[in-house]
Amino acid sequence: MDPISKELLNILACPKCKTSVKLEGNTLVCTNSSCGLVYPIRNGIPVMLIEEAEKTAKTL
């Protein structure tokens, strides 16, 4: 079972660059390769705060 619903995933966007996000494990990853922030999902709730995001290895 996915940690969040497909309906919610369809409306979420990266708060930094406004690009869509994709589910990877228990995180949401920005699909914009130049941004590439990774947002955690805690207790089934996406934490879409730039301050809580981590950079992917691709964007370091």
PDBQT receptor file of N, H, CA, C and O in Angstrom, charges set to zero:
ATOM      1  N   MET A   1       0.835  -1.193   0.000  1.00  0.00    +0.000 N 
ATOM      2  CA  MET A   1       0.000   0.000   0.000  1.00  0.00    +0.000 C 
ATOM      3  C   MET A   1       0.877   1.252   0.000  1.00  0.00    +0.000 C 
ATOM      4  O   MET A   1       1.838   1.345   0.764  1.00  0.00    +0.000 OA
ATOM      5  N   ASP A   2       0.544   2.202  -0.852  1.00  0.00    +0.000 N 
ATOM      6  H   ASP A   2      -0.236   2.127  -1.473  1.00  0.00    +0.000 HD
ATOM      7  CA  ASP A   2       1.300   3.455  -0.928  1.00  0.00    +0.000 C 
ATOM      8  C   ASP A   2       1.067   4.291   0.324  1.00  0.00    +0.000 C 
ATOM      9  O   ASP A   2      -0.017   4.260   0.907  1.00  0.00    +0.000 OA
ATOM     10  N   PRO A   3       2.100   5.047   0.740  1.00  0.00    +0.000 N 
ATOM     11  CA  PRO A   3       1.943   5.885   1.927  1.00  0.00    +0.000 C 
ATOM     12  C   PRO A   3       0.967   7.048   1.729  1.00  0.00    +0.000 C 
ATOM     13  O   PRO A   3       0.456   7.591   2.709  1.00  0.00    +0.000 OA
ATOM     14  N   ILE A   4       0.698   7.441   0.473  1.00  0.00    +0.000 N 
ATOM     15  H   ILE A   4       1.113   7.000  -0.323  1.00  0.00    +0.000 HD
ATOM     16  CA  ILE A   4      -0.303   8.479   0.191  1.00  0.00    +0.000 C 
ATOM     17  C   ILE A   4      -1.136   8.050  -1.009  1.00  0.00    +0.000 C 
ATOM     18  O   ILE A   4      -0.708   7.216  -1.806  1.00  0.00    +0.000 OA
ATOM     19  N   SER A   5      -2.323   8.624  -1.131  1.00  0.00    +0.000 N 
ATOM     20  H   SER A   5      -2.671   9.301  -0.484  1.00  0.00    +0.000 HD
ATOM     21  CA  SER A   5      -3.225   8.241  -2.222  1.00  0.00    +0.000 C 
ATOM     22  C   SER A   5      -2.755   8.821  -3.560  1.00  0.00    +0.000 C 
ATOM     23  O   SER A   5      -2.051   9.829  -3.610  1.00  0.00    +0.000 OA
ATOM     24  N   LYS A   6      -3.162   8.161  -4.622  1.00  0.00    +0.000 N 
ATOM     25  H   LYS A   6      -3.734   7.341  -4.581  1.00  0.00    +0.000 HD
ATOM     26  CA  LYS A   6      -2.832   8.639  -5.973  1.00  0.00    +0.000 C 
ATOM     27  C   LYS A   6      -3.484   9.997  -6.239  1.00  0.00    +0.000 C 
ATOM     28  O   LYS A   6      -2.912  10.836  -6.935  1.00  0.00    +0.000 OA
ATOM     29  N   GLU A   7      -4.680  10.213  -5.688  1.00  0.00    +0.000 N 
ATOM     30  H   GLU A   7      -5.145   9.531  -5.123  1.00  0.00    +0.000 HD
ATOM     31  CA  GLU A   7      -5.369  11.493  -5.872  1.00  0.00    +0.000 C 
ATOM     32  C   GLU A   7      -4.554  12.633  -5.268  1.00  0.00    +0.000 C 
ATOM     33  O   GLU A   7      -4.408  13.687  -5.886  1.00  0.00    +0.000 OA
ATOM     34  N   LEU A   8      -4.024  12.424  -4.062  1.00  0.00    +0.000 N 
ATOM     35  H   LEU A   8      -4.143  11.567  -3.560  1.00  0.00    +0.000 HD
ATOM     36  CA  LEU A   8      -3.209  13.449  -3.416  1.00  0.00    +0.000 C 
ATOM     37  C   LEU A   8      -1.914  13.662  -4.192  1.00  0.00    +0.000 C 
ATOM     38  O   LEU A   8      -1.488  14.799  -4.397  1.00  0.00    +0.000 OA
ATOM     39  N   LEU A   9      -1.296  12.582  -4.620  1.00  0.00    +0.000 N 
ATOM     40  H   LEU A   9      -1.641  11.658  -4.454  1.00  0.00    +0.000 HD
ATOM     41  CA  LEU A   9      -0.051  12.681  -5.385  1.00  0.00    +0.000 C 
ATOM     42  C   LEU A   9      -0.251  13.503  -6.661  1.00  0.00    +0.000 C 
ATOM     43  O   LEU A   9       0.645  14.240  -7.072  1.00  0.00    +0.000 OA
ATOM     44  N   ASN A  10      -1.414  13.377  -7.281  1.00  0.00    +0.000 N 
ATOM     45  H   ASN A  10      -2.141  12.778  -6.948  1.00  0.00    +0.000 HD
ATOM     46  CA  ASN A  10      -1.698  14.116  -8.519  1.00  0.00    +0.000 C 
ATOM     47  C   ASN A  10      -1.801  15.621  -8.323  1.00  0.00    +0.000 C 
ATOM     48  O   ASN A  10      -1.609  16.374  -9.277  1.00  0.00    +0.000 OA
ATOM     49  N   ILE A  11      -2.101  16.081  -7.107  1.00  0.00    +0.000 N 
ATOM     50  H   ILE A  11      -2.257  15.469  -6.332  1.00  0.00    +0.000 HD
ATOM     51  CA  ILE A  11      -2.248  17.528  -6.898  1.00  0.00    +0.000 C 
ATOM     52  C   ILE A  11      -1.055  18.157  -6.189  1.00  0.00    +0.000 C 
ATOM     53  O   ILE A  11      -0.948  19.382  -6.135  1.00  0.00    +0.000 OA
ATOM     54  N   LEU A  12      -0.160  17.341  -5.647  1.00  0.00    +0.000 N 
ATOM     55  H   LEU A  12      -0.247  16.346  -5.691  1.00  0.00    +0.000 HD
ATOM     56  CA  LEU A  12       1.003  17.891  -4.952  1.00  0.00    +0.000 C 
ATOM     57  C   LEU A  12       2.043  18.400  -5.941  1.00  0.00    +0.000 C 
ATOM     58  O   LEU A  12       2.201  17.851  -7.031  1.00  0.00    +0.000 OA
ATOM     59  N   ALA A  13       2.747  19.453  -5.548  1.00  0.00    +0.000 N 
ATOM     60  H   ALA A  13       2.618  19.899  -4.663  1.00  0.00    +0.000 HD
ATOM     61  CA  ALA A  13       3.829  20.014  -6.357  1.00  0.00    +0.000 C 
ATOM     62  C   ALA A  13       4.939  20.476  -5.428  1.00  0.00    +0.000 C 
ATOM     63  O   ALA A  13       4.699  20.785  -4.260  1.00  0.00    +0.000 OA
ATOM     64  N   CYS A  14       6.133  20.518  -5.947  1.00  0.00    +0.000 N 
ATOM     65  H   CYS A  14       6.327  20.267  -6.896  1.00  0.00    +0.000 HD
ATOM     66  CA  CYS A  14       7.276  21.009  -5.189  1.00  0.00    +0.000 C 
ATOM     67  C   CYS A  14       7.020  22.476  -4.835  1.00  0.00    +0.000 C 
ATOM     68  O   CYS A  14       6.752  23.279  -5.728  1.00  0.00    +0.000 OA
ATOM     69  N   PRO A  15       7.097  22.843  -3.555  1.00  0.00    +0.000 N 
ATOM     70  CA  PRO A  15       6.857  24.240  -3.190  1.00  0.00    +0.000 C 
ATOM     71  C   PRO A  15       7.946  25.195  -3.671  1.00  0.00    +0.000 C 
ATOM     72  O   PRO A  15       7.716  26.402  -3.750  1.00  0.00    +0.000 OA
ATOM     73  N   LYS A  16       9.120  24.676  -3.991  1.00  0.00    +0.000 N 
ATOM     74  H   LYS A  16       9.307  23.696  -3.927  1.00  0.00    +0.000 HD
ATOM     75  CA  LYS A  16      10.211  25.541  -4.449  1.00  0.00    +0.000 C 
ATOM     76  C   LYS A  16      10.067  25.905  -5.924  1.00  0.00    +0.000 C 
ATOM     77  O   LYS A  16      10.135  27.080  -6.283  1.00  0.00    +0.000 OA
ATOM     78  N   CYS A  17       9.866  24.895  -6.787  1.00  0.00    +0.000 N 
ATOM     79  H   CYS A  17       9.810  23.940  -6.496  1.00  0.00    +0.000 HD
ATOM     80  CA  CYS A  17       9.849  25.155  -8.233  1.00  0.00    +0.000 C 
ATOM     81  C   CYS A  17       8.488  24.914  -8.889  1.00  0.00    +0.000 C 
ATOM     82  O   CYS A  17       8.321  25.169 -10.082  1.00  0.00    +0.000 OA
ATOM     83  N   LYS A  18       7.523  24.425  -8.119  1.00  0.00    +0.000 N 
ATOM     84  H   LYS A  18       7.659  24.218  -7.150  1.00  0.00    +0.000 HD
ATOM     85  CA  LYS A  18       6.139  24.197  -8.590  1.00  0.00    +0.000 C 
ATOM     86  C   LYS A  18       6.008  23.063  -9.601  1.00  0.00    +0.000 C 
ATOM     87  O   LYS A  18       5.006  22.983 -10.311  1.00  0.00    +0.000 OA
ATOM     88  N   THR A  19       7.008  22.187  -9.675  1.00  0.00    +0.000 N 
ATOM     89  H   THR A  19       7.822  22.252  -9.099  1.00  0.00    +0.000 HD
ATOM     90  CA  THR A  19       6.969  21.027 -10.560  1.00  0.00    +0.000 C 
ATOM     91  C   THR A  19       6.314  19.855  -9.826  1.00  0.00    +0.000 C 
ATOM     92  O   THR A  19       6.279  19.836  -8.595  1.00  0.00    +0.000 OA
ATOM     93  N   SER A  20       5.803  18.890 -10.568  1.00  0.00    +0.000 N 
ATOM     94  H   SER A  20       5.831  18.906 -11.567  1.00  0.00    +0.000 HD
ATOM     95  CA  SER A  20       5.176  17.725  -9.950  1.00  0.00    +0.000 C 
ATOM     96  C   SER A  20       6.203  16.913  -9.161  1.00  0.00    +0.000 C 
ATOM     97  O   SER A  20       7.411  17.047  -9.355  1.00  0.00    +0.000 OA
ATOM     98  N   VAL A  21       5.691  16.073  -8.273  1.00  0.00    +0.000 N 
ATOM     99  H   VAL A  21       4.709  15.964  -8.116  1.00  0.00    +0.000 HD
ATOM    100  CA  VAL A  21       6.547  15.193  -7.480  1.00  0.00    +0.000 C 
ATOM    101  C   VAL A  21       6.154  13.751  -7.761  1.00  0.00    +0.000 C 
ATOM    102  O   VAL A  21       5.031  13.468  -8.179  1.00  0.00    +0.000 OA
ATOM    103  N   LYS A  22       7.099  12.838  -7.523  1.00  0.00    +0.000 N 
ATOM    104  H   LYS A  22       8.011  13.068  -7.184  1.00  0.00    +0.000 HD
ATOM    105  CA  LYS A  22       6.805  11.415  -7.689  1.00  0.00    +0.000 C 
ATOM    106  C   LYS A  22       7.136  10.700  -6.385  1.00  0.00    +0.000 C 
ATOM    107  O   LYS A  22       8.001  11.125  -5.619  1.00  0.00    +0.000 OA
ATOM    108  N   LEU A  23       6.430   9.615  -6.158  1.00  0.00    +0.000 N 
ATOM    109  H   LEU A  23       5.727   9.270  -6.780  1.00  0.00    +0.000 HD
ATOM    110  CA  LEU A  23       6.610   8.821  -4.957  1.00  0.00    +0.000 C 
ATOM    111  C   LEU A  23       7.788   7.877  -5.132  1.00  0.00    +0.000 C 
ATOM    112  O   LEU A  23       7.834   7.111  -6.094  1.00  0.00    +0.000 OA
ATOM    113  N   GLU A  24       8.732   7.926  -4.215  1.00  0.00    +0.000 N 
ATOM    114  H   GLU A  24       8.695   8.548  -3.433  1.00  0.00    +0.000 HD
ATOM    115  CA  GLU A  24       9.867   6.993  -4.193  1.00  0.00    +0.000 C 
ATOM    116  C   GLU A  24      10.032   6.515  -2.762  1.00  0.00    +0.000 C 
ATOM    117  O   GLU A  24      10.537   7.239  -1.904  1.00  0.00    +0.000 OA
ATOM    118  N   GLY A  25       9.598   5.284  -2.515  1.00  0.00    +0.000 N 
ATOM    119  H   GLY A  25       9.188   4.696  -3.212  1.00  0.00    +0.000 HD
ATOM    120  CA  GLY A  25       9.658   4.750  -1.160  1.00  0.00    +0.000 C 
ATOM    121  C   GLY A  25       8.743   5.538  -0.248  1.00  0.00    +0.000 C 
ATOM    122  O   GLY A  25       7.544   5.648  -0.505  1.00  0.00    +0.000 OA
ATOM    123  N   ASN A  26       9.306   6.086   0.815  1.00  0.00    +0.000 N 
ATOM    124  H   ASN A  26      10.280   5.996   1.023  1.00  0.00    +0.000 HD
ATOM    125  CA  ASN A  26       8.527   6.881   1.764  1.00  0.00    +0.000 C 
ATOM    126  C   ASN A  26       8.878   8.364   1.637  1.00  0.00    +0.000 C 
ATOM    127  O   ASN A  26       8.892   9.099   2.624  1.00  0.00    +0.000 OA
ATOM    128  N   THR A  27       9.161   8.789   0.397  1.00  0.00    +0.000 N 
ATOM    129  H   THR A  27       9.149   8.191  -0.405  1.00  0.00    +0.000 HD
ATOM    130  CA  THR A  27       9.481  10.193   0.132  1.00  0.00    +0.000 C 
ATOM    131  C   THR A  27       8.796  10.640  -1.154  1.00  0.00    +0.000 C 
ATOM    132  O   THR A  27       8.351   9.823  -1.960  1.00  0.00    +0.000 OA
ATOM    133  N   LEU A  28       8.723  11.947  -1.324  1.00  0.00    +0.000 N 
ATOM    134  H   LEU A  28       9.084  12.611  -0.669  1.00  0.00    +0.000 HD
ATOM    135  CA  LEU A  28       8.257  12.548  -2.569  1.00  0.00    +0.000 C 
ATOM    136  C   LEU A  28       9.428  13.289  -3.179  1.00  0.00    +0.000 C 
ATOM    137  O   LEU A  28      10.072  14.099  -2.511  1.00  0.00    +0.000 OA
ATOM    138  N   VAL A  29       9.707  13.018  -4.443  1.00  0.00    +0.000 N 
ATOM    139  H   VAL A  29       9.184  12.361  -4.986  1.00  0.00    +0.000 HD
ATOM    140  CA  VAL A  29      10.868  13.589  -5.123  1.00  0.00    +0.000 C 
ATOM    141  C   VAL A  29      10.392  14.529  -6.219  1.00  0.00    +0.000 C 
ATOM    142  O   VAL A  29       9.546  14.166  -7.036  1.00  0.00    +0.000 OA
ATOM    143  N   CYS A  30      10.937  15.733  -6.233  1.00  0.00    +0.000 N 
ATOM    144  H   CYS A  30      11.624  16.029  -5.569  1.00  0.00    +0.000 HD
ATOM    145  CA  CYS A  30      10.634  16.703  -7.281  1.00  0.00    +0.000 C 
ATOM    146  C   CYS A  30      11.127  16.149  -8.615  1.00  0.00    +0.000 C 
ATOM    147  O   CYS A  30      12.244  15.639  -8.703  1.00  0.00    +0.000 OA
ATOM    148  N   THR A  31      10.296  16.249  -9.650  1.00  0.00    +0.000 N 
ATOM    149  H   THR A  31       9.389  16.664  -9.579  1.00  0.00    +0.000 HD
ATOM    150  CA  THR A  31      10.670  15.702 -10.960  1.00  0.00    +0.000 C 
ATOM    151  C   THR A  31      11.517  16.657 -11.790  1.00  0.00    +0.000 C 
ATOM    152  O   THR A  31      11.968  16.290 -12.876  1.00  0.00    +0.000 OA
ATOM    153  N   ASN A  32      11.740  17.868 -11.304  1.00  0.00    +0.000 N 
ATOM    154  H   ASN A  32      11.373  18.165 -10.423  1.00  0.00    +0.000 HD
ATOM    155  CA  ASN A  32      12.597  18.840 -11.986  1.00  0.00    +0.000 C 
ATOM    156  C   ASN A  32      14.045  18.506 -11.633  1.00  0.00    +0.000 C 
ATOM    157  O   ASN A  32      14.438  18.640 -10.474  1.00  0.00    +0.000 OA
ATOM    158  N   SER A  33      14.837  18.077 -12.600  1.00  0.00    +0.000 N 
ATOM    159  H   SER A  33      14.517  17.968 -13.541  1.00  0.00    +0.000 HD
ATOM    160  CA  SER A  33      16.209  17.627 -12.323  1.00  0.00    +0.000 C 
ATOM    161  C   SER A  33      17.103  18.732 -11.777  1.00  0.00    +0.000 C 
ATOM    162  O   SER A  33      18.061  18.438 -11.062  1.00  0.00    +0.000 OA
ATOM    163  N   SER A  34      16.822  19.985 -12.088  1.00  0.00    +0.000 N 
ATOM    164  H   SER A  34      16.044  20.224 -12.669  1.00  0.00    +0.000 HD
ATOM    165  CA  SER A  34      17.657  21.057 -11.549  1.00  0.00    +0.000 C 
ATOM    166  C   SER A  34      17.276  21.412 -10.113  1.00  0.00    +0.000 C 
ATOM    167  O   SER A  34      18.059  22.051  -9.411  1.00  0.00    +0.000 OA
ATOM    168  N   CYS A  35      16.106  21.015  -9.672  1.00  0.00    +0.000 N 
ATOM    169  H   CYS A  35      15.470  20.496 -10.242  1.00  0.00    +0.000 HD
ATOM    170  CA  CYS A  35      15.674  21.238  -8.286  1.00  0.00    +0.000 C 
ATOM    171  C   CYS A  35      15.929  19.960  -7.490  1.00  0.00    +0.000 C 
ATOM    172  O   CYS A  35      16.786  19.932  -6.606  1.00  0.00    +0.000 OA
ATOM    173  N   GLY A  36      15.180  18.901  -7.807  1.00  0.00    +0.000 N 
ATOM    174  H   GLY A  36      14.484  18.923  -8.524  1.00  0.00    +0.000 HD
ATOM    175  CA  GLY A  36      15.406  17.577  -7.247  1.00  0.00    +0.000 C 
ATOM    176  C   GLY A  36      15.293  17.437  -5.739  1.00  0.00    +0.000 C 
ATOM    177  O   GLY A  36      15.915  16.545  -5.163  1.00  0.00    +0.000 OA
ATOM    178  N   LEU A  37      14.515  18.294  -5.081  1.00  0.00    +0.000 N 
ATOM    179  H   LEU A  37      14.010  19.019  -5.549  1.00  0.00    +0.000 HD
ATOM    180  CA  LEU A  37      14.374  18.164  -3.635  1.00  0.00    +0.000 C 
ATOM    181  C   LEU A  37      13.560  16.924  -3.283  1.00  0.00    +0.000 C 
ATOM    182  O   LEU A  37      12.683  16.508  -4.039  1.00  0.00    +0.000 OA
ATOM    183  N   VAL A  38      13.861  16.344  -2.128  1.00  0.00    +0.000 N 
ATOM    184  H   VAL A  38      14.574  16.683  -1.513  1.00  0.00    +0.000 HD
ATOM    185  CA  VAL A  38      13.187  15.147  -1.640  1.00  0.00    +0.000 C 
ATOM    186  C   VAL A  38      12.456  15.514  -0.354  1.00  0.00    +0.000 C 
ATOM    187  O   VAL A  38      13.062  15.994   0.604  1.00  0.00    +0.000 OA
ATOM    188  N   TYR A  39      11.147  15.282  -0.348  1.00  0.00    +0.000 N 
ATOM    189  H   TYR A  39      10.655  14.892  -1.126  1.00  0.00    +0.000 HD
ATOM    190  CA  TYR A  39      10.310  15.624   0.797  1.00  0.00    +0.000 C 
ATOM    191  C   TYR A  39       9.906  14.357   1.543  1.00  0.00    +0.000 C 
ATOM    192  O   TYR A  39       9.496  13.380   0.916  1.00  0.00    +0.000 OA
ATOM    193  N   PRO A  40      10.015  14.358   2.866  1.00  0.00    +0.000 N 
ATOM    194  CA  PRO A  40       9.654  13.168   3.636  1.00  0.00    +0.000 C 
ATOM    195  C   PRO A  40       8.139  13.007   3.752  1.00  0.00    +0.000 C 
ATOM    196  O   PRO A  40       7.381  13.969   3.628  1.00  0.00    +0.000 OA
ATOM    197  N   ILE A  41       7.724  11.775   3.992  1.00  0.00    +0.000 N 
ATOM    198  H   ILE A  41       8.339  10.993   4.093  1.00  0.00    +0.000 HD
ATOM    199  CA  ILE A  41       6.336  11.480   4.343  1.00  0.00    +0.000 C 
ATOM    200  C   ILE A  41       6.391  10.915   5.755  1.00  0.00    +0.000 C 
ATOM    201  O   ILE A  41       7.015   9.880   5.989  1.00  0.00    +0.000 OA
ATOM    202  N   ARG A  42       5.743  11.589   6.691  1.00  0.00    +0.000 N 
ATOM    203  H   ARG A  42       5.236  12.430   6.501  1.00  0.00    +0.000 HD
ATOM    204  CA  ARG A  42       5.762  11.164   8.095  1.00  0.00    +0.000 C 
ATOM    205  C   ARG A  42       4.352  10.809   8.542  1.00  0.00    +0.000 C 
ATOM    206  O   ARG A  42       3.437  11.628   8.459  1.00  0.00    +0.000 OA
ATOM    207  N   ASN A  43       4.190   9.588   9.015  1.00  0.00    +0.000 N 
ATOM    208  H   ASN A  43       4.934   8.923   9.083  1.00  0.00    +0.000 HD
ATOM    209  CA  ASN A  43       2.875   9.118   9.479  1.00  0.00    +0.000 C 
ATOM    210  C   ASN A  43       1.804   9.300   8.410  1.00  0.00    +0.000 C 
ATOM    211  O   ASN A  43       0.663   9.647   8.718  1.00  0.00    +0.000 OA
ATOM    212  N   GLY A  44       2.177   9.064   7.146  1.00  0.00    +0.000 N 
ATOM    213  H   GLY A  44       3.103   8.783   6.896  1.00  0.00    +0.000 HD
ATOM    214  CA  GLY A  44       1.241   9.170   6.038  1.00  0.00    +0.000 C 
ATOM    215  C   GLY A  44       0.966  10.585   5.570  1.00  0.00    +0.000 C 
ATOM    216  O   GLY A  44       0.110  10.797   4.711  1.00  0.00    +0.000 OA
ATOM    217  N   ILE A  45       1.690  11.570   6.129  1.00  0.00    +0.000 N 
ATOM    218  H   ILE A  45       2.385  11.397   6.827  1.00  0.00    +0.000 HD
ATOM    219  CA  ILE A  45       1.468  12.976   5.778  1.00  0.00    +0.000 C 
ATOM    220  C   ILE A  45       2.703  13.529   5.072  1.00  0.00    +0.000 C 
ATOM    221  O   ILE A  45       3.792  13.530   5.648  1.00  0.00    +0.000 OA
ATOM    222  N   PRO A  46       2.550  14.002   3.824  1.00  0.00    +0.000 N 
ATOM    223  CA  PRO A  46       3.688  14.601   3.128  1.00  0.00    +0.000 C 
ATOM    224  C   PRO A  46       4.098  15.907   3.809  1.00  0.00    +0.000 C 
ATOM    225  O   PRO A  46       3.258  16.768   4.074  1.00  0.00    +0.000 OA
ATOM    226  N   VAL A  47       5.382  16.045   4.086  1.00  0.00    +0.000 N 
ATOM    227  H   VAL A  47       6.064  15.346   3.871  1.00  0.00    +0.000 HD
ATOM    228  CA  VAL A  47       5.905  17.266   4.701  1.00  0.00    +0.000 C 
ATOM    229  C   VAL A  47       6.496  18.104   3.569  1.00  0.00    +0.000 C 
ATOM    230  O   VAL A  47       7.661  17.949   3.204  1.00  0.00    +0.000 OA
ATOM    231  N   MET A  48       5.673  18.988   3.027  1.00  0.00    +0.000 N 
ATOM    232  H   MET A  48       4.727  19.114   3.323  1.00  0.00    +0.000 HD
ATOM    233  CA  MET A  48       6.054  19.765   1.843  1.00  0.00    +0.000 C 
ATOM    234  C   MET A  48       6.622  21.127   2.244  1.00  0.00    +0.000 C 
ATOM    235  O   MET A  48       6.158  22.168   1.778  1.00  0.00    +0.000 OA
ATOM    236  N   LEU A  49       7.613  21.103   3.101  1.00  0.00    +0.000 N 
ATOM    237  H   LEU A  49       7.989  20.258   3.480  1.00  0.00    +0.000 HD
ATOM    238  CA  LEU A  49       8.293  22.316   3.546  1.00  0.00    +0.000 C 
ATOM    239  C   LEU A  49       9.706  22.309   2.989  1.00  0.00    +0.000 C 
ATOM    240  O   LEU A  49      10.424  21.320   3.137  1.00  0.00    +0.000 OA
ATOM    241  N   ILE A  50      10.113  23.389   2.358  1.00  0.00    +0.000 N 
ATOM    242  H   ILE A  50       9.530  24.192   2.238  1.00  0.00    +0.000 HD
ATOM    243  CA  ILE A  50      11.451  23.467   1.770  1.00  0.00    +0.000 C 
ATOM    244  C   ILE A  50      12.509  23.228   2.841  1.00  0.00    +0.000 C 
ATOM    245  O   ILE A  50      13.535  22.602   2.574  1.00  0.00    +0.000 OA
ATOM    246  N   GLU A  51      12.263  23.728   4.057  1.00  0.00    +0.000 N 
ATOM    247  H   GLU A  51      11.429  24.236   4.274  1.00  0.00    +0.000 HD
ATOM    248  CA  GLU A  51      13.226  23.570   5.151  1.00  0.00    +0.000 C 
ATOM    249  C   GLU A  51      13.412  22.107   5.564  1.00  0.00    +0.000 C 
ATOM    250  O   GLU A  51      14.452  21.750   6.117  1.00  0.00    +0.000 OA
ATOM    251  N   GLU A  52      12.423  21.267   5.304  1.00  0.00    +0.000 N 
ATOM    252  H   GLU A  52      11.578  21.557   4.855  1.00  0.00    +0.000 HD
ATOM    253  CA  GLU A  52      12.478  19.850   5.668  1.00  0.00    +0.000 C 
ATOM    254  C   GLU A  52      13.009  18.978   4.529  1.00  0.00    +0.000 C 
ATOM    255  O   GLU A  52      13.302  17.801   4.738  1.00  0.00    +0.000 OA
ATOM    256  N   ALA A  53      13.132  19.535   3.345  1.00  0.00    +0.000 N 
ATOM    257  H   ALA A  53      12.893  20.491   3.175  1.00  0.00    +0.000 HD
ATOM    258  CA  ALA A  53      13.550  18.769   2.170  1.00  0.00    +0.000 C 
ATOM    259  C   ALA A  53      15.054  18.539   2.172  1.00  0.00    +0.000 C 
ATOM    260  O   ALA A  53      15.823  19.279   2.785  1.00  0.00    +0.000 OA
ATOM    261  N   GLU A  54      15.445  17.488   1.465  1.00  0.00    +0.000 N 
ATOM    262  H   GLU A  54      14.821  16.886   0.967  1.00  0.00    +0.000 HD
ATOM    263  CA  GLU A  54      16.862  17.186   1.262  1.00  0.00    +0.000 C 
ATOM    264  C   GLU A  54      17.139  17.208  -0.229  1.00  0.00    +0.000 C 
ATOM    265  O   GLU A  54      16.239  16.982  -1.038  1.00  0.00    +0.000 OA
ATOM    266  N   LYS A  55      18.379  17.480  -0.590  1.00  0.00    +0.000 N 
ATOM    267  H   LYS A  55      19.110  17.664   0.067  1.00  0.00    +0.000 HD
ATOM    268  CA  LYS A  55      18.767  17.447  -2.001  1.00  0.00    +0.000 C 
ATOM    269  C   LYS A  55      19.066  16.004  -2.402  1.00  0.00    +0.000 C 
ATOM    270  O   LYS A  55      19.564  15.217  -1.597  1.00  0.00    +0.000 OA
ATOM    271  N   THR A  56      18.760  15.667  -3.647  1.00  0.00    +0.000 N 
ATOM    272  H   THR A  56      18.356  16.306  -4.302  1.00  0.00    +0.000 HD
ATOM    273  CA  THR A  56      19.110  14.344  -4.155  1.00  0.00    +0.000 C 
ATOM    274  C   THR A  56      20.584  14.329  -4.528  1.00  0.00    +0.000 C 
ATOM    275  O   THR A  56      21.211  15.380  -4.653  1.00  0.00    +0.000 OA
ATOM    276  N   ALA A  57      21.124  13.156  -4.700  1.00  0.00    +0.000 N 
ATOM    277  H   ALA A  57      20.614  12.302  -4.597  1.00  0.00    +0.000 HD
ATOM    278  CA  ALA A  57      22.529  13.025  -5.095  1.00  0.00    +0.000 C 
ATOM    279  C   ALA A  57      22.776  13.697  -6.445  1.00  0.00    +0.000 C 
ATOM    280  O   ALA A  57      23.881  14.167  -6.713  1.00  0.00    +0.000 OA
ATOM    281  N   LYS A  58      21.746  13.743  -7.295  1.00  0.00    +0.000 N 
ATOM    282  H   LYS A  58      20.848  13.361  -7.078  1.00  0.00    +0.000 HD
ATOM    283  CA  LYS A  58      21.876  14.349  -8.625  1.00  0.00    +0.000 C 
ATOM    284  C   LYS A  58      22.077  15.859  -8.549  1.00  0.00    +0.000 C 
ATOM    285  O   LYS A  58      22.709  16.445  -9.428  1.00  0.00    +0.000 OA
ATOM    286  N   THR A  59      21.539  16.498  -7.497  1.00  0.00    +0.000 N 
ATOM    287  H   THR A  59      21.026  16.022  -6.783  1.00  0.00    +0.000 HD
ATOM    288  CA  THR A  59      21.591  17.956  -7.419  1.00  0.00    +0.000 C 
ATOM    289  C   THR A  59      22.672  18.466  -6.490  1.00  0.00    +0.000 C 
ATOM    290  O   THR A  59      22.801  19.679  -6.320  1.00  0.00    +0.000 OA
ATOM    291  N   LEU A  60      23.457  17.587  -5.881  1.00  0.00    +0.000 N 
ATOM    292  H   LEU A  60      23.353  16.602  -6.019  1.00  0.00    +0.000 HD
ATOM    293  CA  LEU A  60      24.528  18.028  -4.976  1.00  0.00    +0.000 C 
ATOM    294  C   LEU A  60      25.727  18.523  -5.747  1.00  0.00    +0.000 C 
ATOM    295  O   LEU A  60      26.721  18.933  -5.147  1.00  0.00    +0.000 OA
TER     296      LEU A  60
